[in-house]
Amino acid sequence: MQSKSIRSLLSTKLNTLSTNSSKMQNLMKRDSTQYFFDTGEGFQCDCDWQEVKPYLMPFQDSIASLDSQFTQRLQAHFQKCKESLFIKIPKIQEEISILYNSLQTDPSSEYKLPPVNPANRTIHLHIRFLIKKIVKLTQTTGQNRIDALTNQLSLLNTLIQLIEFFERNHKNILFKINRAIAPVDRTVYSSTRPKTALLHMIKRQVISDLIKIHLIPIPFRSGQASRDFLKEVVDAGVLAKKPGTSYFVELPAEEALSVFFQSPKSPLCQKRVLNDQEIDPLLPYNGNTDPSYVKNWIFEATSAVSEWLKIAYEINEEQEASISILLERFLFSSTYPLLYPPSAYNEEFAQKMVSFAKKTPIEIGILTKYIPKQCSNRPVSEIFEVDSISRAPAEWFRNAVVQVCPIDAAYCIVKVHESLSVMAVLRATSQKENSQVTDFVEKMPGFDDIFEIWLSLLCVNGSPDPQRLMNFIEEFSRLPGFSARVMASIAYLEASLSQLQSPE
């Protein structure tokens, strides 16, 4: 048994030696040029050999030996390749230097934008946005091209080293030199071309927009025409004011008025003189959010605009009050959301409103005469869905939430209270046959009668953060337009919030 084991082991060893010997013989018979092409053995360079191979074209030694002048032709080929490389390399180095220097400059400096004014502000912002894109894409594409050229430069230097290696160590290999020195864009087309195309497209758009912006005239250049325009708007405000207050709803001309206030000839943009000293103009606004400062700014702006108008017209108190409302609305809309208070959202309070809205009018304590018969045992939200009169209070409240000027929001609350009162009176009189006008007046609800309806509206209007609205109005309640009538309506909102927030 031991003898058989020894014979088996010897047989295995002999087979292994035979196999290795066969491999060595095959390796020695292998074409030396092809072997070098596959491995790059003996040649040291900074590039990965697999990146160099695509630029080489090997010939089998057996084929090269058939041409007695192949070696001479090969040497001539090497010489031409070196000449081409020595011409191309300095050009690449120069291009890299130019690209690097271009990245140190600001691409936006070549675009000359006119000064911004209210008439060109939108397109001005658009152009500046596109210029930022140009800067970013220029940096990206420039750096990508530098990287690609640097890689190509490294490749060409490697090819020079390889030619010199072949001159010392003969190999039947030709160089695809035209491919190696081809413009880098052709070799990395898919990665560089799309961004370059986008960059050129944006540049064309900027040039087009620059032509347009230079054609936009500076608005309100005529002093007298500007005074005539402003006087018309001020008088329209006087005619539109609500009884018992200087307030009026936004006028159609106020959009153009905003442009005028920010134009170079506006009195708000001119330096002022105080105690024989020049002080800064009122615009641009300095960002102060203190209510006292805002009130003082509106006072000073009203004075400046009134004095400017008095050059051509006589201005009375009603007109000055109209100017104040216009300036108040302009300031808050042009600076939004700077002056709007932060969120006052409270999850617990929001859940409390949701629960309250699910109660029936009877459970809440609303007087029966104000409840439609079909809503007695239904969620209280349904009393505000019966008809257009019922829907009006909630619509006015939602309108108040989206206002950016406190006096506009406050006026919406006035309309909430008025529409709630009308809704309540109509409900009460509808339950009495042959109702007369005197009955309507007699049934105007008092504070206690309508308070529960106010509570209900607050919970069903859909606003998750009514306290924020209250804070906004209260914070700026000393501004122009806040009459006693307005503040009386605000008191209902404040009392309702206080009641809902108090512990049960």
DOTI-254325 format. One record per residue: residue in one letter; x, y, z of N, C-alpha, C, O in turn. Coordinates in pm, whole numbers, plus 50000, padded with zeros to 5 digits. Atoms other than C-alpha are relative to their C-alpha. Layout:
! residues N
aXYZXYZXYZXYZ
...
END
This chain:
! residues 504
m500834987950000500005000050000500855012450000500545022249932
q499134988249991502825024050086500695002349867500915013749827
s499324998950129504565016349753499105006649897499565014849817
k500954994150094501415025149556499825015050025499705022749930
s500164985949965501075058249741501185008249952501015019449905
i498804992850044504645068049660500005001649849500345012249796
r500054999350147504195059549290498995010549954499245017849858
s501034990150035501005080749278500515014350019500245023049937
l499474986749971502755110749433501045004149896501065015549850
l498984997050101505685108049191499365003249865499825012149793
s500704997650127503275106248896499405014249995499475020849892
t500584986649993501515138449010501065010849983500845020549911
k498914990450009504795157149047500535001149858500805012049809
l499495000050138505975146648700499035007249905499475014649817
n501004993250084502705158348539500075015150018499975022649921
t499924985749971503025192248711501225006149932501135016849872
l498784995050064506605196548589499855000649850500345009849785
s500215000350146505545186848237499145011849957499425018149855
t500894988850032502745212948240500755013250006500645021449915
n499254987549985505015240848367501035001749889501255012749840
s499014999550108507655232048109499345004149870499905011849792
s500744996650123505035234247833499665015049998499755021549894
k500354985849992503945268647957501215008849973501105019149905
m498794992250022507515281247960500405000049854500835010349800
q499665000750143508105268847605499085009049919499535015949827
n500964991350072504905286447486500345014650021500255022749929
l499684986149969505945318347661501215004749921501255016149874
m498814996350073509335318047494499735001449851500335009649782
k500374999050141507745312047156499135012149971498995016149855
r500964989150019505325340947212500675012249937501845014949965
d499524987950065505755372646998500375010450105499525014450184
s499534990649897507865396847207499305013549990499025019750093
t500704987150019506175428147055498604999250057498155008350127
q501365001549950502715414947132499984998950152499095004250219
y499915001449854503785405647481500205013650066499575016550168
f499794986649944505075440947544498725008549988498365015950080
f501234992350020501895455847398498964996450106498225005050154
d501005004449902499795435147636500345004350142499465007450222
t499624997949859501805441747950500715013250028500645018450139
g499194987949976504035472547899501174997350091501695006550154
e498965004149906506665453248091501335007049969501795007049854
g498714993550015509885472648146499905015049977500905022149988
f500174985750026508415506948066499325006650120498255002250163
q500544992849885507815531248354499435013549956500105021149886
c500624987050034505395560648317498965003550104498574995350187
d501014995249904502895581648512498604995549962497724994950048
c501335003950046499945570148301499774985050022500714977150032
d500395014049998498065537748331500264994349861499865000149761
w499685005850130499335514648056498764997449916498814998449793
q501245002750075495745506047962499485012749932498745011849834
e500394987450064495205543047879500915003249882500525010749792
v499054997550109498275543047651499744990749882499924994749767
k500165010250105497435511247454499135004449882499475000949769
p500834996350116494615526747241500735008549896500255010049784
y499274991350093497245549447081501194992749937502054998949874
l498935008350056499555520646981499444989849902498304985249915
m500425010150098499415496746684501164990249980502104993149907
p498905009650009501615465646720499974992049869498914989649812
f499875009150113502955444446430500694987350050501634988050130
q499355012449961503825407846473501455000049951501765004449841
d498585000350036507555402546473500234992349871501104996049791
s499835008250121507185376046202499665007849874500295006049770
i500404991950116505435400645970501025011049976501405013649862
a499024989250014507895428946041501304994949940501995002349869
s498745005650051510805405945957499994997749851501054996049790
l500115002350144509515401145603500455012249920500825011249803
d499614987550068510315437945524501385004050052501525007350170
s498634997349956514055444245534500195014650044501115017650120
q499874986049965513485481945565498975004550106498755016450128
f501044996749901510795480045832500575008050118499945017450167
t499394993149887513165491146106500305014649965500105023550047
q499714986250043514245521945905498715008249995498665019650039
r501304992950006510625531045837499495002950141498935013650167
l500454998349862509855526346206500725011850065500105019750136
q499244988949944512645550446304499525013349943499415023250016
a500524987750062511355576246054498645003650060498335015350082
h501324997849938507865571746200500155005950140499435015250177
f499764994849865509205577446552500395014749994499965022850077
q499514986250011510915609346437498845009649967498735020450024
k501154991550035507755623246276499055001550119498505012250142
c500874999449882505755614446588500545009750103499795017450162
k499394990949904508215632846809499845014449955499565023250037
e500174986250051508065663546585498575004850023498365016150067
s501404996249980504255663546600499715002750148498995012050183
l500224998449856504315659446978500655012750052500075019750135
f499304988149954506875687147028499305012949953499455023450015
i500794988550047504615710646826498715001250083498305012250118
k501305000049932501405700447006500115003550148499275010850201
i499894998349854502635700647368500035014750041499305018450133
p500034985849960503455738247386498645006649980498245015350057
k501334994350025500055746347236499044996250112498255004550158
i500875004249890498305725947503500365007450127499485011850201
q499574992749880500395742147776499525014549998499115019950100
e500484986150014499495776547643498505000850023498025010050090
e501454999949982495785767947628499624998050146498695004450195
i500275002149857495855754947987500255012950077499485016450167
s499684987449933497515787548097498925010549977498525017650069
i501064990450033494905808547916498714996750075498055005550129
l501215004249929492065788248063500115002850150499155007550212
y499814997649856493505790548412499855014950032499205018550131
n500124985549977493835828348385498575004849984498125013850056
s501404995950021490285831248252499144996650120498165003650149
l500785003849882489005813348560500245009650116499465009950212
q499724990349895490585840548774499235013049981499185021350072
t500774987950028488445867648610498514997350018498074985950016
d501455001149979484755874448668499305000449864499335010749797
p500685000150131482725863748359498875010349991498495014349881
s501134990750002479925887548462500435014249965499585022649933
s499544986350022482135918348410499765004849856499735016849831
e500224995950139481515917948034498555004049971498255009149863
y501414996550021477765923048080499695013050075499725013450198
k500234986849942476925959748140498505001950023497745004549929
l501414998149965473595962248324499745014650035500565020850104
p500364986549957471855996048357499554999950146499244989250199
p500484999749860470896007648708498584994650009497754996849921
v501335005749981467885989348844499015011150034499345020350109
n501094990949965464606008548858498714992049997498694980849947
p501245007949992460995998148915499514994549868498864984049864
a500495004650130460315994948543500794988149948500234979749876
n499205011050054463185971148471500394989850106501234981150081
r499575008549889463395953348808499864985149967500764977349996
t500245014250027461895920248689501044994449904501644984049931
i499035005050098464105916448382501435001550054502324993850017
h498704998149937467035929748586500344987750087501454982450081
l499815011849916466585901248836500244987649914501064979049947
h499875011550090466225876548548501414999449941502014988749935
i498664999750059469485887748386501064996550104501994989050076
r499025002949895471375886948716500024985150036501064979450065
f500085014449974470115851548776500754992249892501504983049922
l499345007050110471315840548431501515002250005502284993249973
i498564997349990474685857548485500644991050106501764986350087
k499495009149898475135837248803500174985949942501144978949973
k499895013050064474445806048597501214999649906501934989649900
i498864999250091477025817448340501304998550077502204991250035
v498795000849918479635822248612500254985750045501374980750036
k499855013749950478985787748756500374990449889501274982149904
l499735009150110478925769948420501375002749939502064993449897
t498674996650052482035788848302501084993650085502054988150034
q499045006249910483905777148609500044984849980501114978849975
t500075014650013482685741248565500604995249868501444986349866
t499515004350131483325738248191501485003349983502234995649922
g498594996450008486655756648219500884990150074501924985950024
q499235009549921487875733648493500004986249936501014979249937
n500075012950070486655703048303500974999649882501634989649857
r499104999650117488575714147996501474999950044502304993449982
i498635000349948491725720948199500384985850040501484981250010
d499735013849959491465685948347500234991149878501144982949876
a499875008350120490975670548002501315003049928501994993849883
l498754996350065493905690047853501204995350080502214991150023
t498915004949914496095681048151500214985049980501344980249976
n499895014450027495305644348092500634997449863501444988349848
q499425001750133496115648147724501505003450001502304996749937
l498594996249990499375665847808500814988850064501924985750020
s499325011249935500315637448040500184988349903501224981849901
l499935010850099499525612347764501095002749898501884993849866
l499014996950103501665630547506501424999150054502324994449985
n498675001449939504625632647744500374985250018501534981350003
t499775014449987504215595547807500394993949865501254985149859
l499685005150133504295588947431501425003549959502114995649895
i498614996350029507565608247400500954990750073501944985950017
q499175009349923509035587147677500014986049935501034979149932
l500115013350060507755555947502500804999249869501424988949841
i499194999750123509355566047169501484998450033502204990749970
e498605001049959512675570947344500314986050053501414980950034
f499825013849952512195536947511500164990549882500994981549886
f499945008750118511585520747169501315001849924501814992449862
e498724997650068514725536947031501134992150066502124988850002
r499015007949928516695518247297499634985150003500494976350008
n500515013849992514505487047305499054997749882497885001549886
h500775001250125513305477446959498704992150020498704980850069
k501315006450004509585469546935499315004149872499385015749830
n500694997150127507535466946618498615006050029497594999550008
i501264993249962504895491846732499975013849937500945021449946
l500234986650055503525522246550499115008050096498425002350181
f500814991149917501855552546714498845005849918499035010349805
k501164993250062498335564846630500075014750042499275019450123
i499664986749950499705599646665498915010249972498685019350053
n501084990450033496855618146491498864999250101498225009250134
r501045001749899494435603546740500445006250133499645012150205
a499514994949872496635613447032500005015250007499745021150112
i499904985349999497035649846925498715006749955498665019049942
a501294994250041493405654446814499465009050110499745006650228
p500594991349898491475682646991499294991950107498604982250077
v500505007849887490435670847334498484998749998497944989050051
d501475000650005486745678647266499514987649928498454982249959
r500435011750077486605650047021500084987250083499354977750059
t499825012249922487775625147279499114999450123498864988650177
v500884999849881485515636347566498705007249967498145014350051
y501204992850049482555648747364498824998550093498185008550126
s501225002449924479835632747576500005006950135498935010450185
s499964994149865481035647747905500115015149999499715021750095
t499814985550000481885683147795499025007449911498665018849942
r500804992750098479665691947502498645004850053498275016250026
p501324995449952476235693147679500075012650084499285021850065
k499894988249914477375718147944500435012249919499985023349944
t499574989050086479125739247680498825005449920498675017549905
a501174995850077475945739947473499055008150087498525018250043
l500874992749908473905750847777500575013850030499835023650036
l499354987149973476435778347852499795009749885499455021349907
h500194991350117476215792047498498545004349988498265015749950
m501434996750008472405790747510499645011050100498915020450067
i500284989849898472295810847836500625013349961500015023849981
k499354987550044474765836347697499175007149893499035019349895
r500854993850105472555841847393498755006250061498315016950018
q501184994649934469555846747621500325013050073499545022550069
v499604987949929471425872347832500195011649902499755022849929
i499804989450101472455891947521498665005249951498485017349934
s501344996050043468825891947407499325008650106498705018850073
d500634992549891467615903947750500685013550022500025023250059
l499294987249984470305930847765499515010249897499375022049927
i500544991050102469005945247439498645005450045498355017250028
k501334995849955465495945947585500085010050116499375020050116
i499964991549881466485961647918500515014049968500125023750033
h499504986850038468375989847749498975008149922499115020249904
l501074993250072465225997847552498885004750093498005012250051
i501044996049905463086001947867500295014150051501345016450110
p499754986249954462716039147943499945001150152499214993650217
i500074997449856463346052148293498635006150031498255016049969
p501374995349976459846057248441499975013150079500905016350153
f500294988049921458436089548582501165010049997501655014450102
r498904990450011461126112748447499505014450003500275023650032
s500564986550000458786142548421499415003250136498504996350183
g500484996349867458226160048755498535003650002497804998950089
q501394995550000454916176348663499044988649968497994987250030
a500855011550035453476145248498499904990350118498844984350141
s500015008849883454456125248807499105005550109498384998150176
r500884993949898452716150249037498544998649960497684996150046
d501385001650047449586148848823499504985850027498384983750073
f500375014149978449576110848842499754997450148498744991450184
l500145002649857450096109949220498775007050056498065001450140
k501174992549952447436136549278498714992549965497784992250045
e501205007550041444896115649084499794987850091498674984850130
v500125011849914445656084849292499575004150141498714997650200
v500364995249866445446104449620498535003850006497845000250101
d501414995850003442086119649523499074988049986497984987950042
a500815012250013440786085249421499874993150135498834987450167
g500055005849866441686072949770499045007450091498325001250169
v500924991949919439776101849932498554996449967497724995050056
l501375003250043436676093649727499584985850039498404983150059
a500315014149974436936056249804500034996550148499784985050183
k499825003549858437456058650181498684995450062497604999950023
k501165005649932435096039650407499505009750108500305017150166
p500564990849899432726058550642500664998250136500884987050182
g499455000449864434246067450977501474996550007502004994450116
t498575003450001437826059850867500645006049877499955009849782
s499274995250118440506071550627500364988549908501014990549805
y499615011950076440836036150496499224998749869498055002449861
f500655003850126440086025950138500704987449949501874985149976
v499425012450053440615992849959501015003449892501045014649840
e498924997650097443535989049722499445004749866498474999249814
l500444993950126443156010249409500744993549883501874988949900
p499335005950118443945997349056501335006849968502265000349919
a498794992550036446576024849015501164997650096502265002450070
e498945001349900448586013949321501184991649950502294993250001
e498885007650055450665989349120500995009449932502205008249950
a499144990150064451986018148908500575009650104501705014450089
l499534991049896452266039549221501234994250069502145001750106
s498835006449941454706014249366501235002449915502335004449967
v498894997150091456866019249059500465014450018501665017150021
f499644985849982456746057149107500775002250129501795009150129
f499344997849872457696055849475501474995749997502305001350067
q498625005150005460856036449384500815005649883501955001649862
s499304994350115461776056949076500975010950047500795016550155
p498984990349958464786080549085499465013850035500025020650120
k500554986649976462606112049079499035000550117498535011250151
s500945000249888460406100749369500545007750120501745007350146
p499534993149879460546122449683500534990450106501304994450193
l499505009949903461176090349879501444996049971502134990650059
c498645003950039464436084949690500975011849998502125010449957
q499164988049999465786120349735500555002450140499884999750240
k499464996249871468096131550010499205011650058498695020149984
r500804989749934466386153750267500915009050084502065005650113
v499244990549919467516183750468499315001650134498125004750141
l500524998649864467046184550845501025007850082502165003550098
n499104991349921468516212551059501275003349921502395002549972
d498924996050090470646223550763501004988749970502124991349927
q499155011450030472076188350727499274990249909498084987649925
e500595009950089471496163250451499884986650071500814982350140
i500195013449944470056129950562499604990449888499164994649781
d500245010250104469586097450372498555000149955497655003650031
p501405001250047466506092350155499254989150074499854980750141
l500845009849930463606071850287500054986249935499764976149999
l499845012850070464186044850026501434999049947502025009049907
p500635012749961465546019150011499814998950151500575004750229
y500325001549858464006009150344501124992550070501694983150015
n498835005549930466606000250605499764986750072500704981250130
g500265013249941464875968650733499615000050146499484989450206
n500414999349860463895981151079498574995050015497674999449944
t501335006049982460915960751207499265005350122498155000850150
d500664994749881460105980751521498755007949960498845016649874
p501254993150037456425992651505500105015350013499535022549931
s499864985549983457366027251636500805006049885500485016849837
y499204995150113460006030951365499164999949872499225009349793
v500865000750119457526019451099499005011649999498805017949896
k500954988949990454976044851222500695013249966500145021449893
n499284987650026457586072551216500415000949853500395011849795
w499644999850142458726062150866498825004449915498975012549824
i501204996250076455156065050735499705014950019499305021749924
f500234985749973454826099250903500965008549917500545018149852
e499024992250075458066112050746499774998849850499915008649777
a500265001950143457226096950406498785007949957498765013649848
t501214992150031453766113050417500365014849990499895021749900
s499594986050003455356146450495500805003149874500585013549811
a499174997750118457906142850214499175000249872499385008649785
v500845000750120455296132949955499065012149994498845017849888
s500924988449996452876160450068500735012649959500215020449879
e499234988050035455576187250044500345000049852500345010549787
w499695001050143456526174449700498785003449915498905009949811
l501234996950074452896176549584499625014850012499065020649920
k500384986049977452456211149734500725009849908500365021549901
i499344991550099454836224649473499025004049891499115014849834
a500964997350108451946222349228498555000650047497715006249977
y501395000749954448796216549439499895003750148500865003450224
e500304998449857447156225349766499534986550054498704979949992
i500305013149943446926194649990499335001950135499885008650223
n500724998849872444346191850270500224987650086500954978550049
e499795011049905444126168250568499504986649946500134976249967
e500535012550057441956142650388500974994049900501174981949895
q499055004950099444476140250109501284994750067501854984850021
e498835005149926447356136350356499704986450062500554977650065
a500395013049944445436108250525500004989249891500394977849915
s499985009450113445016091950183501444996149964501724984549936
i498595002750029448756095150121500574990150102501334981050066
s499515009049895449456078050455499584985549975500384976349991
i500475013650027447296048050364500754994149880501134982449883
l499275004650118448986045450023501434995950037501934985749991
l498625002949960452436046750182500084987950093501024979950085
e500035011649911451506021650453499894987149919500614977549943
r500175012050082450325996750194501244997349916501654985849899
f498785001550080453386003149977501134994050083501814984750038
l498895004549916455825997850263499884985150033500844977650019
f500165013949959454365964750380500064990449881500604979449893
s499995009050117453885950250031501404999249939501794988649890
s498685000150063457355960349907501064993450087502114989650036
t499025006149910459135946250214499584986250049500344979650121
y500495012949951457025914850273501024989049969501584988849859
p500665002149869457645892650468500775006250118500615001850232
l499174994149895460065914750664499205003950123499625001150235
l500764994449888457355930850880498904990750050498174994250143
y501035009449956455095900350912500534992050119501684987550115
p499495006849879455335883751257500254985149975499704979449881
p499745014550014456675848351301498774991850036497824996950096
s501135008949973454345818751327499764998850150500694998150229
a500395002049860452425815151653499264986750015498504984750110
y500735012750003451185780151569500244991950127501364990550175
n499955008349880450385758351868499164987549973497954988549948
e500685012650034449485721651813498804997550091497744993350045
e501095002349905447365719452127498805009049970497655004749975
f501084990750033445385750552032499324996149869498104997249857
a500575004350128444925737851676499054988150020497984987749960
q500875011549973443505704851806498735004250074497664998650054
k501174995049926441215724052040498995006249904497785004649922
m500904994050099439795743451743499304989149919498114990349888
v500615011050075439215710951553498884993550081497814990550028
s501035006149913437325696151849498795009150016497655004550015
f501094990349984435295727951895499115000249876497895001349887
a500764999450125434275727751527499064988149982498124988849904
k500855011950011432735693051570498765000850089497854992750075
k501164998649912430305705051838498805005449924498955011449817
t501214994550061426715713951757499805014350050500335017850156
p500254986349955425515750251779499365000650140499655009650218
i500655000249869423345740852080501044997650110501005004050215
e498965003049902426355726052263500905012150026501375014150138
i499134988349985428345757652202499305011350075499945019350143
g500754989749931425565779652333499485011049910499085021649960
i500564990150093424475798452020498495000450018497844989950027
l501444998549980420975812352064499234993449886499644994049770
t500785007750097418325791851887499555008549882499475003649769
k500514991450108417075821651685501045002449892500715006749782
y498954998050099420445823351509500414987049931501354986849851
i499625013050054420535786451417498994995249897497814994149930
p500935005850098418995772951092499504986650054500254979050115
k500605012149943416625744551178500754987349960500894978050039
q499345012250048418515719450965501404998250060502024987850040
c498655000849946421765726851154500054998050152501134997750211
s500045000549854420615723051515500874988950059501604991150155
n499275011449947422135688751568501164995849910501624984449914
r498895002650091424855691251307501255007450050501115016350133
p498814992449961428505702851347499825014949970499215018649869
v500224985650012428635740551391500535005649867500085016049821
s499464995250128430675743951069498925001449895499055009549803
e501034999950103427475737650872499145012550001498455015449903
i500814987650001425825770150982500665010549911500035020549877
f499304990750089428465787750766500044994949856500834999549775
e500035005750134427595767050458498605000149939498384994449832
v501415000550044423845772950422499805007449868499155002349777
d500174991750120424015800750161501175009749989502105009150070
s498904990650022426245828850030500185009650117501315013450149
i499894991149884425425851150329500714992850115501494998950188
s499355007949895426525823050564501484997849970502304997150061
r498605002550037429735817350370500865012650006502085011650016
a499244987550007430735854150364500965002150118502105006150094
p499074997649889432215856250719501304991949988502394997350007
a498805008450013434595826950661500865004549882502095004049890
e499244995350116435565840450319500795012750034501945014349993
w499314987949959436415874350469501174996850095502225003150088
f498925003649907438465857650744501184994049923502334997449950
r498915005750079440445837250493500715010949920501925010149898
n499404988750072441015869350298500935007950092501985012750049
a499174992749903442385885950614501354993150018502374999850033
v498785007649975444955858250657501065002549893502265002049922
v499044998550110446555864750317500415014449976501215017049885
q499614986050019446845902650351501405002450054501794996650156
v498644997049956450365916550381500095013850065501155017550116
c500034986949935449335950950510499024999350118497904994650100
p500865001749882447895953050865498655007049990497665001850041
i501294993150009445195978550782499064992549906497844992549928
d500855008150089443945956450496499484987750075498314984050061
a500445011649920443865926350730498945004250101497964997150123
a500964995149901442055947050993498655003049936497615000149995
y501274997150067439455958850741499254987049968498024986749976
c500655012950024438775922450650499314995050127498234989150120
i500635004149873438075915651019498755008450026497765003350080
v501214991749990435655945051016498884993849917497734993049961
k501005006150088433875928350724499544986450055498394982450034
v500425012549935433885895150915498915003050101497874996350104
h500984996749897432055911551203498685004949939497605001049983
e501224995050065429615929850975499214988649938497984988149951
s500715011050067428785898250777499444990150101498384984250077
l500555008449894428365878051098498725006250057497744999350083
s501174993049946425955904451228498824999049905497694996549947
v501065000950101423985904550902499444985849997498224983949991
m500445013950001423855866550902499114997050120498064990650106
a500785002549879422595865851261498645006749993497625000750029
v501274992650007419935892551202499054993449902497864991849931
l500865006350100418625875850888499444986750050498314983150019
r500495012649943418395842651073498875002950100497854996050100
a500994996949897416465858751359498705004949938497625000749980
t501224994550062414035878051136499304989949912498094990749892
s500635010050088413475848150906499064990950077498204984550016
q500875008549919411805829851196498735007350044497905001650115
k501184992249964409205857351234499275004249874499875009949783
e500794996550118406415862250984499825015149992499755022050094
n500264985750025405915896550825501025009050073500665018950136
s498964991949935409225909950952500075013749936499965015049814
q499904986150045409575947750924501455004850017502264998350084
v498674994249987412665969750894500305002850146501445001050191
t499794997049859412155979951256500414987550076501194988250170
d499635012649936412395943251353501484996949973502204992050060
f498615002550039415695940651164500955007850090501945002450139
v499154991549917417175969751357499984995550145501014995250212
e500145004249860415815957351688500784987250029501254985050141
k499365012949979417385923151635501505000249970502114989649965
m498544999350016420965935951570500634994050125500344998450236
p499485007349884422985912551793500985008550082501735016650028
g499054993649912424895925152092501254991550013501374981049950
f498725006949984428355914352205499794985550047500374976249990
d500205013449944427115884752411499304990849901499614978949894
d500765008250095424685872952140500904994149892500764982449856
i499215004250117427285870951863501344993650036502034988249950
f498675004849960430305860552069500184985249969501244981249920
e499885014350027429595823052039500134997249851500824987849810
i499875001650145429195826951663501425003549956501984997149867
w498624996450027432575844351655500944988450035501824984949956
l499195011549959434125815351847499924988749897500924982649860
s500215010750097432615790851601500715003049868501364994349810
l499354996250126433845809851297501514998250010502144993349917
l498565000849981437365811351437500494985649987501604983049940
c499605014250000437415773351467499744993049867500344982649840
v500365007050123435925764851128500535006849874500305001949764
n499604992450119437585790650898501134993549922501384997249807
g498945007050073440455767550808501405005450026502374999549979
s498674994649969443315789150939500564993150124499934993650230
p499465007049884445605768851170500715009350099501075005250209
d499214990949916447305800051312499355013950007499975023749965
p500654986949993444775828151378500715009850094500585021950080
q499294991249906446935841351662501055008349927501325019749965
r499004992550077449575851651409499355012149934499935023049932
l500734988950059446995872951229499715010750105499875022650079
m500304990549893445965888751559501265007850041501215019950062
n498734993449964449605896251646500395010549897500855021449931
f499654990950109450145912451307499185012950009499735023950000
i500884988349992447135935551342500295008150125500405020450120
e499804993149871447745943751708501335007450003501415018650054
e498654994149996451435950951660500065013449927500795022449967
f499974987850080450745977851400498685007750007498335014949914
s501334993849988447365990151528500065015250024499035021750028
r499884985549983448756025351583500335007049868500605019049866
l499724994150131449336030851214498755006949945497655004649996
p501164993150058447066052950997498904990449958499174979449909
g501155007850045443576039850928499314992150108498194987450089
f500605008049893442946022151258499085008750086499475013850191
s500994991949929439806040451367499354991950112499614980050128
a500725006749891437566032351666499124988949945498984978450008
r500865010150061435256013251433500804987449968500334976249990
v499145011450032438115991151318500404992650127500344980350134
m499535006249876439395985051670498884992550073499144982650142
a501145006949937435905975351791499844985949943499554976550016
s500115013250062435815946751541501174991150039501014979050058
i498835007749961439325936151631499824994450141500334983750174
a500235004549862438165933451994499294986550003499564978450091
y500695012950006435855904551896500994988749971500944978050033
l499005010150033438755885651739500904997250120501184985750152
e499125001649884440975891852041499304992550113499894983750175
a500755006649892438255881252288499764985249968499814976750056
s500255014050040437495849552089501254991550018501194980350068
l498745007249983441145839252081500314997750147500744986950187
s499745001049856441495846352452499134989250064499604981550148
q500925009949945438435825152530500424985849963500394976750047
l499605013350046439655795752321501314995450064501514983450087
q498705003549944443135797052470499974998150152500904992650210
s500085001349854441945798352831499724985650038499064978449962
p500265013849956441885765653030498504997750019497775006650063
e501445003149988438515748253026499624997450146498464994650176
END
